[in-house]
Amino acid sequence: MLLPSRLTGVRADGVNNFDLSLFKNIRLKEKWNLQLRGEGMNALNHAHFAAPNSNPSNTLFGQVSNTTFSRQRVISVGARMQW
């Protein structure tokens, strides 16, 4: 029996991404509000791996050799004044 040149149905790892945000609203006067905010995209900085190599004639068959998602952790801090 010959193997197909590419195997179908090979699954990759799922996406493991956590985005976090913190907001604090502070009332300064009757009509003035200050909002402090901190946000973290991909806060835990997990790598996203590609699917394994599915070509049986390749020496890297079955191995994961790269990542698919290259966005690293991004943290932003800000303030917002409302009146």
URTACOR-V873839 format. One record per backbone hydrogen bond with DSSP energy under -1.0 kcal/mol. NH is the residue of the N-H (numbers start at 0). CO is the residue of the C=O. Records with the same first field share a line. If there is no record, write none. Layout:
BEGIN
NH=CO  CO
END
This chain:
BEGIN
6=53
19=39
21=37
23=35
25=33
27=31
28=31
32=81
33=25
34=79
35=23
36=77
37=21
38=75
39=19
40=73
42=17
44=41
49=65
52=62
57=54
60=57
61=52
62=59
67=47
68=47
73=40
75=38
77=36
79=34
81=32
END
